[in-house]
């Protein structure tokens, strides 16, 4: 299945897992700006116990970083644009004893180095890995933390948003040390996602208000992780049987684009909000995509929003309005 995607500056890079060679492995494919293949798929992983899950990708300086989970461990591999593997695979445990399962390992880049977030034991753990593959930081972001961490880069620090014990949380790290303590962004949070734009971090979250409805809000932080304000986006959102989640967030010239996913009874809808720089809604929510039983990834760091998903044994690319 398709699992992650990124904009490279003049095209896209996607990663996914399949068993075309008789065993579950990670593959990488470069696409041009129209979503057409530039070269053949390159195999990134090789061997191991169990199926590959949750591949993720980040774009660095003349290389990509690909991470995936297999057999209770995360695996980190640097890959050249032509598919050549740069250096050995780094791995570590991701089994989470608090929740009894493992979760995504996330990766982001500052343009040269990489930030890696994984769940080890009961903690979200941050690792700073140089472009040459050396790990310089290995430290817990928060103890007893829940699933769903995501990363954004401000130019001077990485921002982390995650869900923990029904609260949205946020913290920053400059590559050497944490620049603030853990901040709560929302209560009863179903999801939390962050982006950097207009000289501040913006963290969006959906918050369950009762069994059938949720509300959405955005909170702002400076590059040191200090809260600078918040705004309500929408209240009384219908909650599907599988929940409602924020899945893509990016700055625009006038503010931000925010994408919310709502799932229920095998059908998934994707809604777009256009926000101003203070988080006020300029338009939306507008339904931009509806698919049945598909795993979709939204490319939110390119010149236009795009959806990439697997269907009938092929990878589909779709520009979104």
Backbone torsions as a table, in degrees:
resi	resn	phi	psi	omega
1	UNK	NA	152.8	177.1
2	UNK	-70.9	136.4	-175.2
3	UNK	-126.8	-34.4	-178.8
4	UNK	-154.9	164.3	-172.8
5	UNK	-155.6	158.0	176.1
6	UNK	-155.8	152.6	174.4
7	UNK	-87.9	132.9	-175.3
8	UNK	-99.2	-7.2	-175.7
9	UNK	117.4	-33.0	176.2
10	UNK	-141.4	14.2	-180.0
11	UNK	-179.1	-158.1	-176.4
12	UNK	-129.6	155.5	169.3
13	UNK	-126.2	132.9	179.6
14	UNK	-125.7	149.8	175.9
15	UNK	-131.5	147.9	179.8
16	UNK	-158.0	172.2	177.0
17	UNK	-116.5	135.7	169.5
18	UNK	-152.4	171.7	-174.7
19	UNK	-116.6	38.5	-177.5
20	UNK	-59.6	-26.3	-179.5
21	UNK	-102.0	16.9	176.3
22	UNK	93.1	-2.6	178.9
23	UNK	-147.8	144.7	-179.4
24	UNK	-64.4	120.6	179.6
25	UNK	-140.7	165.7	178.8
26	UNK	-94.8	135.4	176.7
27	UNK	-124.4	153.6	-179.2
28	UNK	-127.7	140.1	-177.6
29	UNK	-139.2	124.0	173.3
30	UNK	-85.4	140.1	177.0
31	UNK	-123.6	152.7	173.9
32	UNK	-81.7	-175.1	-175.7
33	UNK	-65.8	-17.1	177.5
34	UNK	-94.0	-1.9	-179.0
35	UNK	89.2	9.5	178.7
36	UNK	-89.4	143.5	-178.9
37	UNK	-61.0	138.1	175.5
38	UNK	-95.9	-26.4	-179.1
39	UNK	-157.1	175.6	178.8
40	UNK	-71.9	163.9	177.9
41	UNK	-69.9	140.0	178.3
42	UNK	-109.7	134.8	177.1
43	UNK	-80.5	128.7	-176.1
44	UNK	-100.4	-41.5	-179.4
45	UNK	-97.6	163.3	179.3
46	UNK	-155.2	109.2	175.0
47	UNK	76.8	167.4	-178.6
48	UNK	132.6	169.7	-178.0
49	UNK	-97.5	125.7	177.2
50	UNK	93.2	172.6	-178.4
51	UNK	-82.3	149.4	174.9
52	UNK	-75.1	141.3	175.1
53	UNK	-141.2	153.4	169.8
54	UNK	56.3	50.0	173.4
55	UNK	-63.1	143.1	177.4
56	UNK	-135.6	155.6	-178.3
57	UNK	-140.6	146.5	174.1
58	UNK	-136.3	151.4	-177.0
59	UNK	-102.4	121.6	176.7
60	UNK	-110.5	-155.7	179.9
61	UNK	-85.1	102.4	179.3
62	UNK	61.1	24.5	174.9
63	UNK	-162.5	162.3	175.6
64	UNK	-113.0	155.4	170.5
65	UNK	-114.0	125.8	179.0
66	UNK	-118.3	131.0	176.2
67	UNK	-124.4	151.3	177.1
68	UNK	-156.1	164.2	176.4
69	UNK	-107.9	141.1	172.4
70	UNK	-158.7	130.8	174.9
71	UNK	60.7	35.8	178.5
72	UNK	79.1	12.3	179.0
73	UNK	-132.0	150.8	168.6
74	UNK	-88.8	155.9	177.4
75	UNK	-134.8	132.6	-176.7
76	UNK	-120.5	126.0	-178.6
77	UNK	-136.7	128.9	171.6
78	UNK	-87.0	137.0	-173.9
79	UNK	-134.2	132.7	175.6
80	UNK	-74.0	159.8	-179.7
81	UNK	-57.2	-27.4	179.3
82	UNK	-85.5	4.0	178.5
83	UNK	95.5	-3.6	177.8
84	UNK	-68.0	132.9	179.5
85	UNK	-79.7	128.1	-179.9
86	UNK	-99.4	105.1	176.5
87	UNK	78.6	176.7	-178.2
88	UNK	-77.5	166.2	174.6
89	UNK	-78.0	133.8	171.0
90	UNK	-99.2	142.6	-179.1
91	UNK	-144.1	161.8	178.1
92	UNK	-167.7	166.0	-176.2
93	UNK	-70.5	142.2	174.8
94	UNK	-127.7	3.4	-179.6
95	UNK	-61.6	131.8	-178.1
96	UNK	-109.1	108.7	-174.7
97	UNK	-75.2	-22.8	-179.9
98	UNK	-66.6	-40.7	-177.0
99	UNK	-105.6	-6.9	175.0
100	UNK	76.3	20.0	178.2
101	UNK	-159.3	172.5	176.5
102	UNK	-103.7	164.9	-176.9
103	UNK	-133.0	176.3	-179.8
104	UNK	-53.5	143.9	164.1
105	UNK	-101.3	127.5	-174.1
106	UNK	-106.9	148.9	179.2
107	UNK	-137.9	144.8	175.8
108	UNK	-145.8	167.1	-177.9
109	UNK	-132.6	148.1	171.5
110	UNK	-94.7	11.1	-177.1
111	UNK	105.7	-23.0	179.1
112	UNK	-131.0	-53.3	-177.9
113	UNK	-99.5	174.7	-175.3
114	UNK	-128.8	144.8	173.1
115	UNK	-110.2	132.6	-177.0
116	UNK	-124.8	127.6	176.0
117	UNK	-117.3	128.3	176.5
118	UNK	-142.6	166.9	176.3
119	UNK	-102.2	120.1	179.6
120	UNK	-126.2	122.3	-172.8
121	UNK	64.0	-120.8	178.8
122	UNK	-111.8	16.1	-174.5
123	UNK	-118.0	148.6	162.9
124	UNK	-83.1	123.1	-175.2
125	UNK	-112.0	132.9	177.4
126	UNK	-101.4	132.2	173.6
127	UNK	-124.9	131.1	175.0
128	UNK	-102.8	119.6	-175.7
129	UNK	-119.8	125.7	-179.0
130	UNK	-71.0	165.6	177.3
131	UNK	-60.4	-21.5	176.8
132	UNK	-88.4	-2.1	175.2
133	UNK	97.8	5.3	-179.6
134	UNK	-86.6	133.4	176.7
135	UNK	-87.0	118.1	-176.6
136	UNK	-107.2	-18.0	177.1
137	UNK	-136.8	134.7	174.7
138	UNK	-143.5	95.7	-167.8
139	UNK	-148.1	145.6	179.3
140	UNK	-73.0	129.8	173.3
141	UNK	-73.5	-44.4	-179.5
142	UNK	-157.5	139.1	176.5
143	UNK	-80.7	154.9	175.8
144	UNK	50.9	42.9	-174.6
145	UNK	-97.5	154.1	-176.4
146	UNK	-93.5	-167.3	-172.7
147	UNK	-81.2	171.6	168.1
148	UNK	87.8	30.8	176.6
149	UNK	-69.8	145.4	174.3
150	UNK	-138.2	158.0	-170.9
151	UNK	-127.1	141.7	170.1
152	UNK	-136.8	153.6	-175.1
153	UNK	-116.1	130.9	-175.1
154	UNK	-95.8	-14.0	-170.2
155	UNK	111.6	-24.7	175.9
156	UNK	-131.1	-18.5	-177.8
157	UNK	-152.4	155.9	172.5
158	UNK	-91.6	137.9	174.5
159	UNK	-109.6	135.8	-178.3
160	UNK	-117.5	127.1	173.8
161	UNK	-119.7	137.7	-179.8
162	UNK	-155.7	167.5	175.4
163	UNK	-100.2	133.9	-180.0
164	UNK	-145.6	118.5	177.5
165	UNK	48.7	46.0	177.7
166	UNK	67.4	22.5	173.0
167	UNK	-126.0	141.7	168.7
168	UNK	-78.9	137.4	-178.1
169	UNK	-129.0	156.7	-178.8
170	UNK	-148.3	141.4	177.8
171	UNK	-153.5	158.1	-179.0
172	UNK	-126.3	156.0	179.6
173	UNK	-146.1	132.6	-176.5
174	UNK	-93.1	11.6	-178.5
175	UNK	96.2	-13.5	177.5
176	UNK	-120.5	-42.7	-177.7
177	UNK	-152.3	158.6	172.9
178	UNK	-66.8	139.4	-177.9
179	UNK	-101.0	-0.4	177.4
180	UNK	-162.8	166.5	173.6
181	UNK	-82.1	175.2	-178.8
182	UNK	-68.0	131.6	177.4
183	UNK	-111.5	137.0	173.6
184	UNK	-82.7	134.5	178.8
185	UNK	-105.4	-25.6	-177.5
186	UNK	-167.3	152.3	173.4
187	UNK	-95.0	155.8	179.7
188	UNK	54.8	36.7	-175.7
189	UNK	-71.9	132.6	171.8
190	UNK	-89.0	-28.7	-180.0
191	UNK	-159.9	159.7	175.3
192	UNK	-147.6	136.2	-177.6
193	UNK	-142.9	144.5	-175.6
194	UNK	-126.0	157.4	172.6
195	UNK	-146.6	163.9	175.4
196	UNK	-115.6	128.8	176.6
197	UNK	-173.0	151.2	179.6
198	UNK	57.6	39.0	174.9
199	UNK	63.0	32.3	176.0
200	UNK	-161.8	154.7	169.8
201	UNK	-79.0	139.0	173.0
202	UNK	-120.4	127.7	-179.1
203	UNK	-118.3	118.0	179.8
204	UNK	-103.8	143.9	179.6
205	UNK	-146.5	153.7	171.1
206	UNK	-108.9	135.5	-174.9
207	UNK	-124.9	121.0	178.8
208	UNK	-68.2	126.8	179.2
209	UNK	-100.1	-30.6	171.5
210	UNK	-158.3	-166.4	-174.6
211	UNK	-61.6	-30.8	-170.4
212	UNK	-114.5	-10.6	-174.9
213	UNK	-132.6	160.4	176.9
214	UNK	-143.1	167.9	174.0
215	UNK	-125.5	160.9	-179.9
216	UNK	-124.8	144.0	179.8
217	UNK	-151.2	164.5	176.0
218	UNK	-131.2	140.0	177.7
219	UNK	-125.6	145.1	-174.3
220	UNK	-111.8	146.1	178.0
221	UNK	-137.5	149.6	173.6
222	UNK	-80.3	-179.0	-174.2
223	UNK	-69.1	-11.9	174.8
224	UNK	-96.5	5.5	176.4
225	UNK	84.0	16.5	179.9
226	UNK	-91.7	130.3	-177.4
227	UNK	-64.4	135.5	-180.0
228	UNK	-123.6	6.9	177.9
229	UNK	142.2	172.9	-179.6
230	UNK	-152.8	167.3	178.8
231	UNK	-151.0	141.2	172.1
232	UNK	-79.4	141.3	-179.1
233	UNK	-105.0	-51.5	-178.7
234	UNK	-157.0	143.6	174.5
235	UNK	-116.1	165.4	177.0
236	UNK	57.9	43.5	172.6
237	UNK	-75.5	134.3	176.7
238	UNK	-69.7	129.0	-179.6
239	UNK	-98.0	119.3	177.6
240	UNK	-73.0	175.7	-178.0
241	UNK	-65.0	-23.5	179.4
242	UNK	-107.4	8.6	173.1
243	UNK	96.2	177.4	176.7
244	UNK	-132.0	133.1	-170.9
245	UNK	-139.7	148.3	170.3
246	UNK	-84.2	127.1	-174.0
247	UNK	-125.0	-14.5	179.3
248	UNK	-150.7	143.3	-174.3
249	UNK	-154.4	128.7	-180.0
250	UNK	-151.6	150.5	174.9
251	UNK	-76.6	149.7	172.8
252	UNK	-126.5	179.6	-179.7
253	UNK	-66.4	-27.0	-177.4
254	UNK	-105.4	-5.8	-177.6
255	UNK	162.3	-110.9	-176.2
256	UNK	-145.9	150.6	165.5
257	UNK	-104.3	131.5	179.4
258	UNK	-128.5	130.1	-178.8
259	UNK	-113.4	127.0	177.6
260	UNK	-114.0	136.4	177.0
261	UNK	-106.5	136.0	176.1
262	UNK	-128.7	123.3	-174.6
263	UNK	-121.5	144.9	175.2
264	UNK	-176.5	136.9	176.6
265	UNK	55.3	40.6	175.7
266	UNK	79.2	-1.5	-178.6
267	UNK	-113.5	139.2	-178.9
268	UNK	-127.6	128.1	176.9
269	UNK	-111.6	147.1	178.6
270	UNK	-121.3	127.5	-176.4
271	UNK	-118.2	142.7	179.7
272	UNK	-113.2	134.8	169.4
273	UNK	-112.1	136.3	167.2
274	UNK	-102.0	120.3	-177.1
275	UNK	-112.8	152.3	171.8
276	UNK	-84.4	-176.2	-174.1
277	UNK	-69.5	-13.9	176.6
278	UNK	-100.8	3.3	177.8
279	UNK	91.5	1.1	177.0
280	UNK	-73.3	144.1	-176.5
281	UNK	-77.4	121.3	174.1
282	UNK	-86.8	-36.7	175.3
283	UNK	-159.7	157.9	179.4
284	UNK	106.0	173.7	7.1
285	UNK	-76.3	136.0	179.5
286	UNK	-115.5	125.5	177.8
287	UNK	-69.9	125.2	-178.0
288	UNK	-115.1	-11.8	-177.5
289	UNK	-164.1	141.7	173.5
290	UNK	-140.2	124.8	-178.4
291	UNK	-136.5	156.7	179.2
292	UNK	-110.9	121.9	173.1
293	UNK	54.9	47.4	177.9
294	UNK	-125.0	143.4	171.6
295	UNK	-93.0	113.8	-173.2
296	UNK	-113.3	139.3	171.2
297	UNK	-117.8	131.7	-179.5
298	UNK	-98.1	124.1	174.7
299	UNK	-82.3	112.3	-174.9
300	UNK	-114.5	7.4	179.5
301	UNK	-117.1	16.8	176.9
302	UNK	-102.4	-172.0	-179.2
303	UNK	-71.1	-19.8	178.1
304	UNK	-146.4	153.3	175.6
305	UNK	-68.6	139.2	179.1
306	UNK	-143.8	151.6	177.3
307	UNK	-114.1	136.5	175.7
308	UNK	-126.4	128.9	-176.8
309	UNK	-153.6	162.7	177.4
310	UNK	-96.8	137.6	179.0
311	UNK	-154.3	126.9	176.1
312	UNK	53.8	44.3	174.9
313	UNK	77.4	11.0	-179.5
314	UNK	-134.5	160.7	176.2
315	UNK	-94.9	128.5	-178.6
316	UNK	-107.8	143.0	178.4
317	UNK	-123.0	130.2	-175.8
318	UNK	-140.6	122.0	172.4
319	UNK	-74.7	140.8	-176.4
320	UNK	-106.4	149.5	-179.8
321	UNK	-70.0	NA	NA
